[in-house]
């Protein structure tokens, strides 16, 4: 049997370690990752191997040559352009004819029993056998479901937490029959998991999954790189360690000099011809490359040091990586997560703080305190985007410098000369940061139309107009006056899709920003009639017929936010008697706290009841969402408000489809079907709801949190538009909100959140699927288990926090409570 080793990846997430060398050559305990892979193949009797190369291919060829030193026969196939995982193997087809072959990644550390996997493949008569592994966090891998015999049932590539239904992931190790290559188009970009395997599965081909018991680590991040070193030293993975174990866990390679007065606390590894002076202290999981010099009183703990590095006296290094040919001078300090590229100089007493990246050939001056990456990258983190865009503490996490880099990255994803809309809420922080954003955009040849302070729906509306490429809006984080959100919009005025977010993150992480030439500096303009244009289009597209005749009276709370800029003139044009409160721009209170919201709603209810108004509404400070109070002054909570508005819209339209997140009560189906409409269930993310609302037959969409989408006007959440639509609906139906509410069945929907460490989220979701047994399961978002006797439970991991959310609904409160308790117990048991 032959093997194909995939060694073409750039390893962009591992920069700056991979800035000047390919990822397969990164050393793990002083041997390239790919050498560990080749030795594994050789151990299982596989000598003839094809290596597919692309990025810095010459370095890989020069290092391994023809494979003679490893007792193997290596040949190389180069890709002129990336062809994908399957296209790359197809490119090597001439070397693979006539017999099964193994495909394995050259940049994943593993000791999986390949011989047993081959046995499994042959015994099952498989066309393809995929190596599988259970992992704690499956987000970065393809999830695969197999039956009891190991036959593959389903694929899901790089899911969100809401899509996780197993922790069994694709390792990228495959055993294949040669006819598989007949299903791969030559010279095209083709992936196994995204293109070939799903088609073979659909055609009924025998695809099997082999769940491996051995070690496997996709060395794709700095954290996993450090972890792989520790795992080798701890004996968790069966690979060769060259050198002498001078004491338990302390490995010293040939020619190394270690002073007897040096302190060594293993497991650790000292490379060949390294020198460790008296008084130096090497702690657990430290790895020194060849020819490294460690001077007296230096301290290293979980530090990985590549070849030919000099470490001065009293230097202090923890949990970091130092690239080859770098000098770390006396008294320098390098903290957790920091990575220094090759051929750098860290001068004496310099300080590199946590997670800093220093790219190759840089000098950090003596005594410098480095809190930002040096060239190309910004601060790395789990994910730049959260559920509200890019969020963080004002002037701590979100600074003007960060705003400039974010806007520069966004501008780089757009064409020169594109137009971007900017806007903000009433806060001073948003005003300051927006100025930084505008400077970065115009410096990158992006024309800016600044709306200044406007409701967020107005900004979304103008961004969706022809000729506009996108938008950036800044606001105080809802419920947190110390934080700010930077919201990036696409050409539809919707939040950026996950794919667009990843594109922006890639540019941001590399800091490869585009700059305009002097003659290309773009223009800043201030549209003069932005609010008036929005109001005109809103009244033109939304039916307000019957409002004047109904002589409605409403109370409106603007919450001291930007709704106060538009509502008085808008309501005057509609012809409704209105009492407005908090009708001002309140810089001192730019966001809602829960206490402020409840206090204002209580006051709103009192005003509605005492004035005899038909109903009351309260907007959030950016007018994207609204809360309802009925004619009796009673708050209509968000769940009931959704059903009330749905009932009104569906009754008037008499058909069509409505888009609602899967967390919505199934009473919505009863309401919709009563009026001839149909519900389309969507994932909970705003992007998914917005995408669903694009369909022509969608008449209404809502997120269940006070956000409403009105397809006749906008495909994004719009509190002002929803209010105007509600005025027309109430006027024409001649019924009060409480009357409508009373005719809708009561829902019995309960919620709970269970703390869940990130490391066990995957296993929790697998436990949920297993606990479902024969019950029907819906994986639109998370795992929704349908009970045979009625009712359902939804288990959904949070995308941003270490929490799992649960919903349960039943025909009565007792059933809902029983379901919630049952599935909460499943989640808690799985956490272990």
N, C-alpha and C positions, 0 to 999 in steps of 0.2 A: 504494500500500500504506500502511496505517495502522500505528501502533505503540501499544502499551500499556506505560507506564512504571510499574513497581511501586514505590511510594514510601510504603508504610504501615508499614514496620518501625520498632520502637522502638530497636533497636541497643543492647540491654541490656549486651552484652559490652563496649561502648565507653564505658560510663559511667566517669567523670562528664562526658565530652565531650557525651554525648547526654542528660544529665539535663534540660536545658531547651531542646534543639533536636532536630529529627528527624535521623536518620542521613544522609539524602540531602543535607542542607544542610551537612554537615561539609566544610570547605574543603580541597582538595588544590591546592597552589600557588595559593592565594587565589581559587579558584573552587569552588563546591559540587560535590561528586561528581556530583550529578544534572545540573548544567549541562554537565559534560563528556559525559555520556550523551546529552543533548539535542543538543549540537553534533555528536556522532557520527551521530545519526539524520539531522540536517539535511544533513550532508556526503554522506550516501548517498541524498539526495533524498526523505526521509520528513519531511513537514511536519505532517500531521494526526496529533496524538498525544493519547491519553487518559491521564491520570495518576490512578492509584488511590491514595487517601490515607486515613489514619486517625489515627495518632499526631501531635499538634500540626499538624493539617492546615492550619490558618489560616496558619501561618508559611510553608509551601510555596506556598500560593496567593498570599500577599502578595509573595513574592520573585519568582516567575516570571510572575504575572499571566496574561494570555492568550497569552503567548509572542511578542508582536509584536517585542520587542527582539532575539529570536533568529531572527526570520524564520519563525516557526512558528505553528500554530494549536493552542493547548492547551485542553483541557477537563478537568474534574475529576469524579471519581466517588468519593464518600465511603462508607466502611464504618462502619455503626453499631457493629458488633462484628466482630472478626477472622473472615474467611471462608476463610482458607487461600489458597494461591497460585492455585488454579484457581477457587475461589469468588469471589476478588477480580476476576478477569477476567470471569467470568460476570456479575458485578454491573455490568460496563461493556458488556454485550452490545448494548444499543441503539445504541452508537456504532460497532459493529464488523460490522454486517451486510453481506453481499454480496461481500466480497473477503478475500483472505488478510491476515493481520496479524502483526506482530512483537511478541513479549513480551520485555521486557528489564528488568533490575533497575535501580532508580535509585540504588543504593548500591554498585555494583561498577564499578571503573575498567577500561576496555577500549578497544581500538582495532580490534577484530575486524572483518574485511572483511564487512560485512553484505550488500553487493551480491553478493559471491561466494557467500555462504550462501543468498541468495534464488535465485541461479542453480542451485545444487545442489538446492535444494528442488523447483524446477520441473522440472529434468531427470529427477529420480527419481519424479515424480508422488507426492510424499509427502503424507500427511495432516498429519504433524507432523515437523519437523526440529529436532533439539536441538543447540545449540551445545556442543561438547565441547572440553576442554582437558586436556593432560597436566600434572599438578602433582606436586611432590615428596611432599607429605603429604596423602593423600586422605581422612583420617579425618572431616573436617568437611563433606564433600560427598557427593553421590550418585554412586556408581560406575556406569558404563554400559559394556557390552560390545557392540561392533558387528562384523559380518562384513566380508569384503574389499570388499563393495559399499557398505558404510556402513549396512546395515540393522541395526537394534537387535535384540540377542539377549537381553539380560538387564539388569535394574535391581537396585541394592542401595543403599538410603538410609543414609547416615552409618554406615559399617561400623566394627567394631572392627578392630585390626590382624590378628586371626585370620581375618577375613573378606575381607581385601584381596586381590583377585586381578587388579587392574589399577590404573593411575594415571590413567586417562581418566575425568574427572569432568564432571558436569553443571554448566554455567555459569549456568543459569537463563535463557539466551537461547533463545527458541523462535520458529520460523516455523510458523504454523498456518493450516489451512483453516477457514473459519467453521463448518463442520458439527461441528468438535470440541466446540464449546460445547453441542451437543445431548447430549453425554455427561456434562455437569456439572449436578448438581442445583442449582436456584436457592435462595438463602437459607440454604444449608448450608455447613458447614466442609468444604472439599474441596481436596486437594492434587494437583498434577500428578503428581509422582513417586510419591507413596504410594498414590494412588487411581485417577487417570484413565489414566496411561500403562500401568501393568501390565495393566489391563483391556483397553485397546486392543491391547496386544501379544498378550494371550491370544486375542483375537478375530481376530488376523491382520491388523490394520490396518497400512498402510505407514508405519512409524515409522523415521526415519533419523537418524543422528548425523553431524554435520559437525564434523570435527576441525580446529579453528581453529589457524592459525599465529601469529595476532597476540597482543597482550598482553591478559591478563585477571587481575585481582586482586580477590578478594572482600574488601572492606575491612571485616572483621568483628572484628578485634582491634586492640589498640594497636600491636602489632608490625607488622601488615599496613598500618596507617594510616601509620606512619613509613616503611615500605618503599615505599609508593605515592608518597610525596613524593620519595624518593630516585630512584625509577625515572623519574618525570617529568623531574626535573632532569638525569638521566643520558641522557635521550633514548631510553629503552627503550620508551616508549609515545608514540604520535603524538597529542598533544593540543596545544591552543593555549596558549602562555605569553604573557601580555600584558606588554609592557615592552620595554626595550632591553637587548640583550646587550652590555654595555659592555666586557667582556673574555670570553674563552672560558668559558662556563658560569656567568658572573655576570650575573644578570638584575636590572635595576632598573626599577621601574614609574614611571609618570608622577608628578611632584611629589616624589619621594623626595630627601632630602638626605643625601649620604654624604660625610663629611669625607675629604679626601685622605689624612689620617694614619691613617684606619681601615684595618685589615688584613682583606682579603677573600680567601678561598681557596675557589674554587668547586669544584663547582657549588653555587650558592645562589640565593635569590630574596629581593629586598627589595621590599615592597609599596608601593603609592602613598601618598605623603605620609608615609612613614616617615622617621625621622631617626636616623642613626648617627654618634656623636661620635668625635673623634680618640682613638686608643688602643684603641678597641673592636676585638675580633677576632671575625670571623664565619668559621667553618670549614665544611667540606663538608656539604652537604645541610641547611643551615639555611634556614628559610623564615620571613620576617617578614611579618605581615599589614599591613593598612592602618593608618596613623597610629601605628605602633609607635615608641617612643623607646628607643634603646639608648645608655646613658651611657658615659663613658670607662672604659677598662680592663675592661669587661664581656667575658666570653668565652662564645661559643655554638658548639656543635658538634652537628650533627644535631638541633637543637632546632626544633620547629615552634611558632611563636608566632602566635596568632590576633589579630584586630583590636584596636586601642586598648589595647595592653599597654605598661606602663612597666617598663623594666629598668634598675635602678640601677647605679651605678658599682661595678666589681669583682665584680658578680654572676657566677656560674659555672653554666652550664647545659649538660648533655650528654644527648642521646638522650631528651628529654622533650617534653611538650606543655603549653602554657600557654593557658588559655582566655581569651576576649575580656574586655576591661575589667578585667584583673587587674594589680595592682602587685607587682613583685618588687623589693624594696628592696636597698640597697647591701650587698654582701658576702654576700648569700643564695646558697645552693648547692642546686641541684636535680639529682639524679642520674638515671642510666639508668632508663628505664621509668616514671618518675614522670609523673603527669598531674594538672594543677591545673585545676579547673573555672573557670567564668566568675565575674567580680566577686569575686575573692579578694584578700587582702592577705598577701603573704609578707614579713614584716618583716625588718629588717636582721640579717645574720648567722645567720638561720634555716637549718636543714639538713634537706632532704627526702631520705631515703635511697632506695635502689633500689626501684622498683615501687610507690611510695606513691601513693595516690589521695586527692586533696583535693576534696571536693564543693563546689559553688557557694556563694558568699556566706560563706566562712569566713575567719578571720584566724589566721595562724600567728604567734605572738608572737616578738619579737626574741630571737635566740639559741636558740630551741627546736630540739631534735633530734627529728625526727619519724620513728619507726620503725614506726608503725601507721597505717592509713588513718584519715582524719579524716571521721567520719560515714558510716554506711551500709555500708561494705564492709570486708572483711578482706583480708589479703595475697593478691594474685592469684598463681596458679601454673598449670603446665600442666594438672594434674588433682589435685583434692583427695584423691581416693581412689586407693589402690594395691591390689595383690592381697591385702593384709592389713588393709583398712580405711584409716584415716588414720594414717600412720606418720611418725616423725621422731625426731631426737635429743632426749633428755630435757632440758627447760629451755633448749633452744636453738631447736629447731623446734616441739616440742610443749611449750607452757608452760601454766600454769594459766589464763592469760588466753585462750589459744586454746581450751582445753578448755571454758571457759564459753561462748565464741561458738559452738563446734560444737554443744554441747548445747542452746543456745538455738535454733539453726537447726533441729535435729532436733525439738525441742518444738514449734516453729512449724508443722511439717508435720503434727502430730497435733492432735486435738480437745482442747479444754480438758477436764480431768477424766479424761483417759486414764491408764492405768497403764503404767509402764515398769519393767522389771527392771534393776537394776545389779549388777555383780559385778566381781571383779578377781582377779589372780594374787597371789602372795605378796610381790611387790616393794613397796618403800616408794614408789617413783615412782608406781606404779599406785594405791596408797592415796591419795596426795596429790592426784593428778589426779581420782580418782573423787569426792572431796569437792567439788571445783569443779563437776564434772558434776552432782552431786545438787543443789547450790545453784541452778544454772541451770534445771534441770528443774522444781523446786518453785516457783521464781519465775515460771515460765511456765504455772502451773496444771496441772502434770503430777504425779500421785501416783507416788511412788517406793517400790518394794519392794527393799530392798538385801539381797542374799544374802551380802555381804561376800566372803570368800575361798571360792570353790568351783571345781571343775573346769568348764571351758567347756561341756562337754555338759550339765551340770546347769543352767547358766544358760540354755542354748538350750531345754532341756526346759521349764523354768518359763515362759520367754517364749512358748512355743507353747500354753500353757494358755488356756482361754477367759477373756475379760475383760482380757487383756493386749494392749497395742497394739504393744509392741516392747521392745527392750532395748539396753543399752550395756555392753560388757565391755572392761576394760582389762588389757593384759598386756605383759610385756617381749617385744620383737621376737625371734622365734626366731633364735638364732645371733648376736644383737647386744645385749649387756647394756647398751649405752649408749642404746638406743632403746626406744620404746614404741609399741604399736599401740592405737588406739581403734577397737573393732569395733562397728558399729551393726547391730542385728538387727531383722528385721521381725516381724510377728505370728506367723509360723511358727517363729521361732527361727533362721531362716536369715539369712545376710548380706544386706544390702539389695541389691535388684536394681539394675542400671545405671540404670534409669529413676528409681527412688527416690533413688539417689545423686545424679543430676543435679538432682532437685527440691531436695534438701538443699543442694547446692552453690549453686543459684540464690539461696536464702534467705541462705545464708552470705555469698555474694559481695556482696549488697546490704546485709547487716546489718539487714534489716527484720524484727527479732525481735519476737515477741509478748511482752507483759508482762502479768502478772495484776494485777487490782485488789487492794487490800489484803485484802478479804474472800475472795479466790480463791486465796491462797497455798496450795499443795497440801501434802499430808502425806508424811512419810517414815516407813516402817515396816520392821521387820526380821523377816521370816517365820522362825519358830522351828524348823520341821521340814522345811526345803527339801531337805536331803540324804536324809532318811528317806523323804520322798514320792517322790523320784526313784528310790531303791532299790526301794521297794515296787512302783512301776509297771514298772520294768525287769524284776523277777522275775516279775511277773504276765503280761507280754506276751512275754517271750523264753523259749523252751523249754529248761529245764535238766534235763529228764528223763534219767535214767541217770547223772548225774554222781556222786551219792553211791555208787551201786552199782559204778561203775568205779574208785573209790578213787584218783582222780587226784592226782598230786602236781605242783605248779607252783611256779616261782620268779617273783616279781613285783618289778620295779624301779620305784618311784614317782618316781624322778628328783628327789627333794626338792621335788616339786610338790604341787598340790592333790589329786591322786589319793589321797594318803595320808589325806585326810579321809574317804574313803568306802570304800576297798577292804577294810580289815580286817573291818569289820562286815558288809559285803556278802558277802565270801567265807565268813565264818562261817555265814551263813544258807544258802548254797548247799551246804555240806558238802564242801569240798575241802581237802586238806592243802596249806598254802601257806607258803612262806618269802618274807618281804618284805624288801627292802633299800631304803636311802634313803627310809625311811618316816617323813619329817618335812617340815616346812615350812622351806625353806632360803632366807631372805631375801637372803643374800649371793650366791646363785647361782640367780637366778630364771629363767634360760633355758639352752637347750642350745647350747654351741659344738660344732663338729664333733669336736674333740679329746675333750671331755668325753663326748660321745655314744659314740664308739668305745671309749673307756676303760671306760665303764660296760657296754657290750655285751660286751666281752671278759671282764670280771669275771662278768657274768651267765651267759655260756656256761660258764665254769669251774664256777660254782655248780650249774648244771643237770647238768653231767656228773658232778661229784663226789657230788651228792646223789641221783642216779638219778631225777631228776624227768622227767615226761613232756614238758614243754616249758617255756620261759620267755618272759615278755613284759616289755618296757620301754615305759612311757608317756612321752610328752613332758610338760613341766612343767604343762600345762593339761589333760592327759588327753584330748586330741582325737585323737591319733594313737598308734599303737603299732608296735613292732618285735618280730619273732619270732625265737626261738632254738629249734632242734629238740632232740630228746632226746639228741643227740650233742654238744650244746654249740655247734653250728655256726649262724652267723647265716643266716637266710633273708631275702635282700634283698627290698626292697619289691615288685619285679616278680614274684618267685616267690611271695612271701607272698600277693599278690593272687590268683594262680592257684590256690594251695592252698586258700584260703578259698572261692574261687569253686567249686572242685571239690566241696568238702564241702557247700556250700549247694545247688548244682544237683543233686547226687546225692540229697540228702534231699528236695528239693521236686519233682524229676522233671518240671520244666517251668517255664513262665513266662519273663519277660525280665529281663536284667541290664543296667544302665546303666554304661558305661565310657567314659572320654575317648578320643579318637581316637589319642592317643599310646601306648595300651596295645598290647602284642604281640598279633598275630592268633592266637596259640596259644589265647588266651581263647575265640575262636570254636570251636575244636576241643573245648575242655574243656566249654563250655556245650552244644554240639550233641550231644556224646556222652551227656549226661544229659537230652536233650530240651528244653533251654533255648535262648533266642535272645538275641544281644547287640544292644543299641541303642547306637550310637556317638554320643557327645555332644561339644560343644566342651569345651575344657580348663578354662574358668572354673568356679569353685565354684558360682556361681549357676545355670549351665546344668545341671550335674550334679544339683543340688538340685531344679530344676524337673522334670527327667526322672524323678527318683525319686518324684514325686507320683502317677504313674500307678498304678492299682490292681493291674496285673499285674506290676509290677516287684518281684522277689524279693530283689534285692541290687544295691548300687552301691558303687563304690570309685574313689578318685582316683589310685591308683598311687603315692601318697606316704605310705602308712601310714594313710590316712583311709578309713573304711568307713561306709556308710550302711545301716541295717537298717530297711527300711520297716515291719516289724511293730511297731517301737517309735518310731523317729525318722527324719525325712527329712533330717537333717543329720549331719555326721560325728561319730562318737561312739566314742572309743577304749575306754571302759569297757563300753559295750553290746556292742562287737565282741568284747571279751575274754570276756564272759559267754556270748555266742552260740558262740564258739569252744570253750569248755569243753563245752557240750552236744554240739556236733558231734563233737568228738574222742572224748568218752565213748561216744557211740552208735555211731560207726563202728568202734571197736576197732582203729584203725590209728594208727601214729605219724605225725608230720609228715613225717619223712624218707621213709617208705613212700609217702605221698600224693605227695610231691614227685617221687619216682622214677617214678611212673606217668604223670606229665605230660610231654609232649614238650618238648625243649629249645627255647628261643627264641633267635633270632639277631638281636637288636635293638640298634642302636648309636645314640649321640647325639653331637651336637656343637653348639657355639654359635659363631657368627661375628659379630664386632663389625660393626654396621651403623649409620651415621649416620642420624638421624631424617630428614634431608632426602632420602635416597635409598630409604627403605623402600618407597614406592609403586612406584618404577621397578624395584626388585629383584623385587617380586612379579609385576609385569607380565612381566619377563624369565623368571621361573619358568614362568608360564603359556605363554609363547611357546615355551620350551625343551621343554615337555611334548609339543608337536606333536600327533600323532594318538593319543597315549596317553590312557587314561581318567583324568579328574581329578575328585577329590572336594574340595569346598570347605566341608565342615562346619565346619572351623576351620583357617585357613591354607589351603595348597594341598597336597593329598596326591595324588601321581602313582603310578598303578598300573602295574607293569611287566608286559608281556605274558607273560613266562616265569615269573612269580611274583615276589613281593616288592613293596615299596612304599617311597616316601620322602615324608616330610612336612616342609614348610617353613613355619615359623610365626614371624612377627615378635613379639617381646616387647612387651607392652603398657606396660611401665614403664621399660624400659632400652633403650639403643641397641644392641640385639643381635637377631639372627635365630637361632632354634633349628631344628635339623635332627634328624630321626629317620630311620633306614633299617632295614628288616628284609628278610631274604632267607631262602631255604631253607637257606643255610649261611653261615658267617662271612665267607667270601671275597666272596660276592655282596653281603652287607650292607655290607661295607667299600667295595666298588666303587661301590655306589649312593650311599653317604655322600660319598665323594670327588667323585663326578660332580656332585652337587647343591651341595656346598660350593663347587665351582669356578664353577658358574652364579651363585651368590650373590655371590662375590667379583668375578667379571667385571662383574656388573651395578653394583657399587659404583664401578667405574670407575677 
